[in-house]
Amino acid sequence: MRWIPHDRLPTVAVIGLGYVGSCVAATLSDRGHDVLGIDTDTGLVDELTRGHCRFHEEGLPESLARGLAAGRIRIATDQSAVSAADVVLITVGTPVREDGSMADDQLAGACEELGRHLREGQMVILKSTVPPGTTSTKVRRALERPGLAAGEEFGLAFAPERLAEGTAMRELRELPMVVGGVNEDSTADAAEFWRRGLGVRVITVGSAEAAEIVKLTDNWWIDLNIALANELARYCELFGVDAHEVIPAANTVPKGSGNVNVLIPSVGVGGSCLTKDPWMIWHSAREHGLDLLTPVAGREANTAMPGYAADRILSGLRRLGKAPEDSRIAVLGLSFKNDTADLRETPVLPAVTHLDKSGADVCLFDPLVAPADTERVFGRAPAASLEAAVTDADCVAVLAYHREMEAVDLTALPVSRPCLFFDGRANLPREYVDRLRDSGFSYEGVGR
Ligand SMILES: NC(=O)c1ccc[n+]([C@@H]2O[C@H](COP(=O)([O-])OP(=O)(O)OC[C@H]3O[C@@H](n4cnc5c(N)ncnc54)[C@H](O)[C@@H]3O)[C@@H](O)[C@H]2O)c1
């Protein structure tokens, strides 16, 4: 090993303490590493320093608090102390622009500053999702200077972050880590760091580009597979068939290393990754003269879902003899998927916008989302409680269904009966659906 110490745990700097960086910093600290967390967002740094964690992730606040109390986590707004770290992880945001190209200002800023502090003997690992070639061109160029070459004086590798929000802390300790360096030494040291650092299986690939494409492939597959599930749901509806009956049955055929594995249809795909990574793939292919069809098809199918769900709600109300403009719709669950408070690119927003246009009185509630965040994203305050949201509602639309909502007996809600129950992501089992129907609800859902 060239850059990782043999006789002690490496010290780590994490540049970018957003969702991913906070989870990675907290987990490495729990594993005994000294971690310096760096973020240019002074508000976030203040919060973290005070022990407040804005990310709703099981186990994260406790883990951060433990690290801070033990002095294993220190937090800063600049990289002046970064040269003390053995390993530097970069976890800044990499959104895309309108044309699908990576908006690289966060990455460029982080690398430019790191370039000023980097010293011989450090190992730099990029974890942010990037188009192929970013590590070995853009990042390398920003970090190298005379006498300080990547793969020689310092190690440089890409190791994608593949955790999913809602299960991040568990997945960080369980998911295999993929590692590809700019040369063999970089791959070997980065692999050793993750093997010891997280205790996970490490899969090494032959280049940083291969590791970059692994990450993009995962999200390409997931978005496209959900698109298949969503179009399948719409297809099933034409024939009065429940997609939730079809999918488990279809998924019993062995194929490749597992079974056919169609995912679950829903009100749509959101979050900061699946909504942009397919475009990153599409754009980087285009730059090399290849016109990819599937990333676009997946995005288009999934982007259509909020409007489709909203139309189903409006037609469902009409079937009950209720004019949308005279109806009250309670939207429960606002985040981009179950068990997260993250509103980034939530499909609930376009669904609500569509419902608003019908003239319906749409009120919002989510037990996980802070009221200020609801106001910022949806332009209105949420109802004060679940009960306030659903009282006298003509429709209850569950568009994200968190564990916290499972304890609520939905059949007993104080709605105006008959009431439309629209299931956008709860995937309620058949018996529950029967009980809802018995208690005066007309149940509909995506694919049902
Ligand atoms: N959120 C997820 O579930 C997830 C999962 C896997 C991979 N990823 C990828 O991981 C990366 C980070 O995602 P995220 O969701 O944590 O993003 P985020 O927006 O929550 O966090 C990025 C953080 O980087 C900080 N930052 C920006 N420029 C900086 C600089 N120059 N120096 C220090 N800090 C800086 C920002 O202030 C912000 O706090 C992205 O590439 C994303 O695609 C995200």
Ligand as a Chemical Component Dictionary entry (heavy atoms), coordinates in Angstrom:
data_LIG
# 
_chem_comp.id                   LIG 
_chem_comp.type                 NON-POLYMER 
_chem_comp.pdbx_formal_charge   0 
_chem_comp.three_letter_code    LIG 
# 
loop_
_chem_comp_atom.comp_id 
_chem_comp_atom.atom_id 
_chem_comp_atom.alt_atom_id 
_chem_comp_atom.type_symbol 
_chem_comp_atom.charge 
_chem_comp_atom.model_Cartn_x 
_chem_comp_atom.model_Cartn_y 
_chem_comp_atom.model_Cartn_z 
_chem_comp_atom.pdbx_ordinal 
LIG N1  N1  N 0  -28.877 11.324 -2.138 1  
LIG C1  C1  C 0  -28.735 10.078 -2.512 2  
LIG O1  O1  O 0  -29.553 9.223  -2.180 3  
LIG C2  C2  C 0  -27.539 9.635  -3.325 4  
LIG C3  C3  C 0  -27.290 8.274  -3.454 5  
LIG C4  C4  C 0  -26.182 7.860  -4.181 6  
LIG C5  C5  C 0  -25.373 8.802  -4.799 7  
LIG N2  N2  N 1  -25.650 10.119 -4.694 8  
LIG C6  C6  C 0  -24.735 11.066 -5.340 9  
LIG O2  O2  O 0  -23.891 11.566 -4.306 10 
LIG C7  C7  C 0  -23.572 12.940 -4.537 11 
LIG C8  C8  C 0  -24.037 13.779 -3.363 12 
LIG O3  O3  O 0  -25.437 13.661 -3.247 13 
LIG P1  P1  P 0  -26.221 14.296 -2.012 14 
LIG O4  O4  O 0  -27.622 13.834 -2.138 15 
LIG O5  O5  O -1 -25.480 14.055 -0.745 16 
LIG O6  O6  O 0  -26.115 15.842 -2.401 17 
LIG P2  P2  P 0  -26.429 17.076 -1.456 18 
LIG O7  O7  O 0  -26.839 18.194 -2.349 19 
LIG O8  O8  O 0  -27.342 16.657 -0.341 20 
LIG O9  O9  O 0  -25.014 17.409 -0.793 21 
LIG C9  C9  C 0  -23.965 18.004 -1.452 22 
LIG C10 C10 C 0  -23.229 18.868 -0.413 23 
LIG O10 O10 O 0  -22.003 19.323 -0.966 24 
LIG C11 C11 C 0  -21.783 20.639 -0.469 25 
LIG N3  N3  N 0  -20.805 21.329 -1.304 26 
LIG C12 C12 C 0  -20.979 21.883 -2.527 27 
LIG N4  N4  N 0  -19.836 22.434 -2.972 28 
LIG C13 C13 C 0  -18.909 22.205 -2.007 29 
LIG C14 C14 C 0  -17.534 22.512 -1.877 30 
LIG N5  N5  N 0  -16.870 23.160 -2.851 31 
LIG N6  N6  N 0  -16.889 22.153 -0.748 32 
LIG C15 C15 C 0  -17.547 21.479 0.237  33 
LIG N7  N7  N 0  -18.859 21.171 0.179  34 
LIG C16 C16 C 0  -19.525 21.518 -0.939 35 
LIG C17 C17 C 0  -23.171 21.257 -0.506 36 
LIG O11 O11 O 0  -23.229 22.405 0.331  37 
LIG C18 C18 C 0  -24.025 20.110 -0.019 38 
LIG O12 O12 O 0  -24.209 20.120 1.387  39 
LIG C19 C19 C 0  -24.255 13.286 -5.864 40 
LIG O13 O13 O 0  -23.339 13.089 -6.905 41 
LIG C20 C20 C 0  -25.389 12.277 -5.959 42 
LIG O14 O14 O 0  -25.758 12.024 -7.306 43 
LIG C21 C21 C 0  -26.705 10.558 -3.955 44 
# 
loop_
_chem_comp_bond.comp_id 
_chem_comp_bond.atom_id_1 
_chem_comp_bond.atom_id_2 
_chem_comp_bond.value_order 
_chem_comp_bond.pdbx_ordinal 
LIG N1  C1  SING 1  
LIG C1  O1  DOUB 2  
LIG C1  C2  SING 3  
LIG C2  C3  SING 4  
LIG C2  C21 DOUB 5  
LIG C3  C4  DOUB 6  
LIG C4  C5  SING 7  
LIG C5  N2  DOUB 8  
LIG N2  C6  SING 9  
LIG N2  C21 SING 10 
LIG C6  O2  SING 11 
LIG C6  C20 SING 12 
LIG O2  C7  SING 13 
LIG C7  C8  SING 14 
LIG C7  C19 SING 15 
LIG C8  O3  SING 16 
LIG O3  P1  SING 17 
LIG P1  O4  DOUB 18 
LIG P1  O5  SING 19 
LIG P1  O6  SING 20 
LIG O6  P2  SING 21 
LIG P2  O7  DOUB 22 
LIG P2  O8  SING 23 
LIG P2  O9  SING 24 
LIG O9  C9  SING 25 
LIG C9  C10 SING 26 
LIG C10 O10 SING 27 
LIG C10 C18 SING 28 
LIG O10 C11 SING 29 
LIG C11 N3  SING 30 
LIG C11 C17 SING 31 
LIG N3  C12 SING 32 
LIG N3  C16 SING 33 
LIG C12 N4  DOUB 34 
LIG N4  C13 SING 35 
LIG C13 C14 SING 36 
LIG C13 C16 DOUB 37 
LIG C14 N5  SING 38 
LIG C14 N6  DOUB 39 
LIG N6  C15 SING 40 
LIG C15 N7  DOUB 41 
LIG N7  C16 SING 42 
LIG C17 O11 SING 43 
LIG C17 C18 SING 44 
LIG C18 O12 SING 45 
LIG C19 O13 SING 46 
LIG C19 C20 SING 47 
LIG C20 O14 SING 48 
# 
